[in-house]
Amino acid sequence: MLLKIPRLYDSHTHFIATGEFAGGLALGELKSASDVAKIPLKSSYYRGEWLMGFGWNETAWPEPPHKKILDLIFPDHPVFFARMDGHRCWVNSKALQYLGFASETGVLMEKEHLQAWDRLPDYTHEQQRGHILTACRVFNKSGFTHVRDMSCTESLWHNLVSLSEAKELTLAIEENVTSHDLNDFESILDLCVRAKKTETPYVRMKGVKVFYDGSLGSQTAYLSKPYNGKGDGPRGTPLWDLADIEEVLKRTWAAGLDFSVHTIGDEAAHQIVDLARKVSAKGSVGRLNIEHAQLLRPETIQMMKPLHVRCHMQPCHWLSDKVWLEDKLGDLYKYVFPWEALRLAQIPISFGCDSPVEPPSFLRNKEALEKSVQAGIRKFNGDLAVAHSHPDAGFMDSYTVIEEDKIKEVVFAGTKLLL
């Protein structure tokens, strides 16, 4: 089967992190926490004096991650190792001292993890340019010509504009800036407004993103029922007060920017959609992006209809989560990955991969959509090429040819790329 897909689009990425981790310290093969002592280190693994790594998963380790292990192995440098889901980090005592956090274990979760990431020293200008070009190659190799990034910074924006003007970019990139608390919102809104004035044909600034809940794997996604069907068990918790979300939502829309919200749990999504309807009813109007939309109740989907909303979903997460998903969700499992319910309700959907949490891959998403039917997830009867194409036909004319599940050709802005 041959597909020619215009503007092949990954609608939810962490762009610069994709470049960083492609050449960085990968921790996915660790069999135990103490195995970090066996890893040969390279200068490229450092961010200033900080040792950086990504991808550990402690679920099968004989002992949990702990700062004492890192203190013993790496006594001279602060260490920051991000978990595979991007919702936790494992750090040593030197890092905690620098960051200003107290932790008995050295594992920071959700809001503290995100705030810690914000406080890390910048990469050098040349390192960041290298990460940008590496990320372009990673996405191009997987067939993508368009990406939507959720992790923009001021330095990244300036570098993207510079590389765009030099015609060194091989991707059309949409940028969003994440606010982790109200203390940084003013500067983030100011960055977005200023960046809109310096957009190029290759790079656009879209808006503001916030996290409203966490992840299913960490049981911090905000559910309407307890995890594992336990009557009094945890349901996850929201990371913001709704009153604060309302304030930043209205100000973001007033600035003509998109407002994007990380919502994985069904209750998180329901509360955000309900809030957007109330704000809209008072006269504030703008675009709402629901990031992940991994668990949506039918009434939440119906409530989306009057809104300018788009759901950005990552089918590949099913491939990673399928082993434990039904046990963890219990009665809520029937609402998981509701791509077909959204399609039938005529709610716009865009597919992506959440790189570097998952590798960027149109083909893995295709596999997930096909195989998840066997797990009781309703078949997606829409056009996968449309859901994976950038919706603006005027944004950098490009196409990708896929034949027999292989990327055969990528043409970006009239130039055939070498894969």
Summary of the structure (lengths in Angstrom):
residues: 419
radius of gyration: 20.7
end to end distance: 20.4
largest distance: 58.8
contacts: 1425
relative contact order: 0.14
helix: 40%
strand: 22%
